[in-house]
């Protein structure tokens, strides 16, 4: 009989923590238009095996895109999104190949180091300086940035929009366009990443069920985040979250290193 219980080895308390992780992670995406995968992957990797944590998050994120995608299609700018999607096409395939071949302990270490570096760079606004060092008006800038982000995020399980938002922030004429384009890019990015993972045969019935079970929690969190968009100081909330994510990513890297 096919094992369809993705959380058979998870205690009831840990399962409650996992549900809370997904709720808060997708509430963040509802607030700012992206950012659900990073906390979902980092914190759930303390509960699930790292490969499982990444794939369950990918399934939930991909299925939940239907909730925000209409906003992305309405407000997103395809002119901005196209080079980003094109640039990440091949690098996501390479990233999936590397991801599938990393042992669990090494994946924990790599995930922790990469995501900690991305969060620290975001906190220090280091990624924004790319627009000063390189000319965003050059078409190859968006393509190269997306190629790097696709490889990075597919191996680490998250983090692409930390880099891609550097370009969308510059290219979008206003905050509504910025949020809509981020939603559009994140959705298309996740769809292709899920397709690449499927081509690699990494989806299992158990992991698909795990992602589907997290979907109602993700949808509720995303809805509440969208409702609260103009009602809470999202910037301050996001800053606190960055600190927690940085500490958790560093802890995940240490846990992986201890297992090698």
C-alpha positions in Angstrom: 0.0 0.0 0.0 1.3 3.5 -0.9 2.1 5.5 2.2 0.1 8.7 1.9 0.7 10.1 5.5 3.4 12.8 5.1 3.4 13.5 8.8 3.5 10.0 10.3 6.8 10.7 12.1 5.7 14.2 13.3 4.4 14.6 16.9 1.1 16.3 17.4 2.8 19.4 19.0 5.3 19.6 16.0 2.3 19.3 13.6 0.6 22.3 15.3 3.9 24.2 15.0 4.0 23.3 11.3 0.5 24.6 10.7 1.4 27.8 12.5 4.5 28.2 10.4 2.5 27.9 7.2 -0.2 30.3 8.4 2.3 33.0 9.3 4.4 32.4 6.1 1.5 32.9 3.8 0.2 35.8 5.8 3.5 37.5 5.0 3.0 36.8 1.3 -0.5 38.3 1.5 1.0 41.4 3.1 3.9 42.1 0.7 3.1 39.9 -2.4 6.0 37.4 -1.9 8.1 35.9 0.9 6.1 32.8 1.9 8.6 30.2 0.9 11.6 31.4 3.0 10.0 31.1 6.5 8.1 28.0 5.5 11.2 26.2 4.3 13.5 27.4 7.1 11.2 26.6 10.0 9.7 23.5 8.6 13.1 22.0 8.0 13.5 21.7 11.8 10.4 19.4 11.7 10.6 17.6 8.4 13.6 16.2 6.4 15.0 19.1 4.4 14.1 17.7 1.0 10.6 17.1 2.2 10.4 20.6 3.7 11.3 22.2 0.4 8.9 20.1 -1.7 5.9 20.4 0.6 6.5 24.1 0.6 6.7 24.2 -3.2 3.4 22.2 -3.5 1.6 24.5 -1.1 3.0 27.6 -2.7 2.2 26.5 -6.2 -1.4 25.5 -5.4 -2.0 28.7 -3.4 -0.9 30.9 -6.3 -4.5 30.7 -7.6 -5.5 33.0 -4.7 -3.2 35.9 -5.6 -2.7 35.3 -9.3 -5.7 37.3 -10.4 -4.1 40.3 -8.7 -0.8 39.6 -10.5 -2.5 39.3 -13.9 -4.4 42.5 -13.3 -1.6 44.7 -11.9 1.5 42.9 -13.0 3.6 44.2 -15.9 4.4 41.4 -18.4 7.1 43.6 -20.0 9.0 43.4 -16.7 8.2 39.8 -15.9 9.2 38.3 -19.3 13.0 38.6 -19.0 12.9 37.4 -15.4 11.0 34.3 -16.4 13.3 33.7 -19.4 16.4 34.1 -17.3 15.4 31.6 -14.7 14.3 28.9 -17.2 17.5 26.9 -17.5 19.0 27.8 -14.1 16.0 26.2 -12.3 16.7 23.0 -14.2 20.3 23.1 -13.0 19.2 23.9 -9.5 16.8 20.9 -9.3 19.6 18.6 -10.5 21.9 19.9 -7.7 19.1 19.8 -5.1 18.3 16.2 -5.9 21.9 15.1 -5.4 22.6 16.8 -2.1 22.5 14.6 1.0 20.2 15.7 3.8 22.9 17.1 6.0 24.6 19.0 3.2 21.3 20.3 2.0 20.6 21.7 5.5 24.0 23.4 5.6 23.6 24.8 2.1 20.0 26.0 2.7 21.0 27.7 6.0 24.1 29.4 4.5 22.4 30.6 1.3 19.2 31.8 3.0 21.1 33.5 5.9 23.2 35.3 3.3 20.1 36.4 1.3 18.3 37.6 4.4 21.4 39.5 5.7 21.8 41.1 2.3 18.2 42.1 2.3 18.4 43.6 5.8 21.5 45.6 4.8 19.9 46.7 1.5 22.9 45.2 -0.2 20.9 43.9 -3.1 19.5 47.3 -3.9 23.1 48.5 -4.6 23.1 46.2 -7.6 21.2 48.9 -9.4 24.1 51.3 -8.7 26.8 48.9 -9.7 25.0 47.7 -12.9 22.7 49.5 -15.2 19.1 48.0 -14.8 18.2 49.4 -18.2 20.5 46.9 -20.0 18.3 43.9 -21.0 20.9 41.4 -19.9 20.8 42.7 -16.3 17.3 41.3 -15.7 18.2 38.1 -17.5 21.4 37.5 -15.5 19.8 38.4 -12.2 16.9 36.0 -12.8 19.4 33.2 -13.8 21.2 33.6 -10.5 18.0 33.9 -8.5 16.6 30.7 -10.1 19.7 28.7 -9.3 20.0 30.0 -5.8 16.3 29.6 -4.8 15.9 26.1 -6.4 18.8 24.8 -4.4 17.9 26.6 -1.2 14.1 26.1 -1.6 13.4 29.9 -1.4 14.8 33.3 -1.7 14.3 34.2 -5.4 12.3 37.3 -4.8 14.9 38.8 -2.5 17.0 39.3 -5.7 14.3 39.7 -8.3 12.5 42.4 -6.3 15.7 44.5 -6.9 14.8 44.8 -10.5 11.0 45.0 -10.1 11.3 47.8 -7.5 13.3 49.8 -10.1 11.2 48.9 -13.1 7.7 49.2 -11.7 6.2 52.7 -11.8 4.4 52.4 -8.4 3.7 50.2 -5.3 0.6 48.6 -6.8 2.5 47.6 -10.0 5.4 46.5 -7.8 3.2 44.2 -5.7 1.3 42.9 -8.8 4.5 42.2 -10.8 6.0 40.4 -7.8 3.0 38.2 -7.5 3.0 37.5 -11.2 6.8 36.6 -11.3 6.6 34.5 -8.1 3.7 32.5 -9.6 5.3 31.8 -12.9 8.6 31.1 -11.1 6.9 28.5 -8.8 5.0 26.9 -11.7 8.2 26.3 -13.7 10.1 25.1 -10.6 7.3 22.7 -9.8 7.4 21.5 -13.4 11.2 20.9 -13.2 10.8 19.0 -9.9 8.1 16.9 -11.5 10.4 16.2 -14.5 13.1 15.1 -12.1 10.6 12.6 -10.4 11.0 14.2 -7.0 7.3 14.5 -6.3 5.9 11.5 -4.3 2.2 10.9 -3.4 3.1 11.5 0.3 4.7 14.9 -0.4 1.9 16.0 -2.7 -0.6 15.1 0.1 1.5 17.1 2.5 1.5 20.2 0.4 -2.3 19.8 -0.3 -3.0 19.5 3.5 -1.1 22.8 4.1 -3.1 24.5 1.3 -6.1 25.6 3.4 -3.8 27.0 6.0 -1.8 28.8 3.3 -5.0 30.2 1.7 -6.3 31.5 5.1 -3.0 33.1 5.9 -2.8 34.7 2.4 -6.3 36.0 2.7 -5.7 37.5 6.1 -2.5 39.1 4.9 -4.2 40.7 2.0 -7.0 42.0 4.3 -4.4 43.5 6.6 -2.2 45.0 3.9 -3.3 48.6 4.7 -4.1 48.1 8.3 -0.8 47.2 10.0 2.8 48.6 9.6 3.9 45.8 7.2 7.5 47.3 7.0 8.0 47.0 10.8 6.5 43.6 10.9 8.7 42.4 8.1 11.9 43.8 9.8 11.2 41.7 12.9 10.6 38.7 10.7 13.9 39.2 9.0 15.8 39.0 12.3 14.0 35.8 13.2 14.6 34.3 9.8 18.3 35.2 10.0 18.7 33.5 13.4 16.7 30.4 12.2 18.7 30.1 9.0 22.0 30.3 10.9 20.7 27.6 13.3 19.7 25.4 10.4 23.2 25.7 8.9 24.7 24.8 12.2 22.4 21.8 12.5 23.4 20.6 9.0 27.1 21.1 9.8 26.8 19.0 13.0 25.4 16.1 11.0 28.1 16.0 8.3 
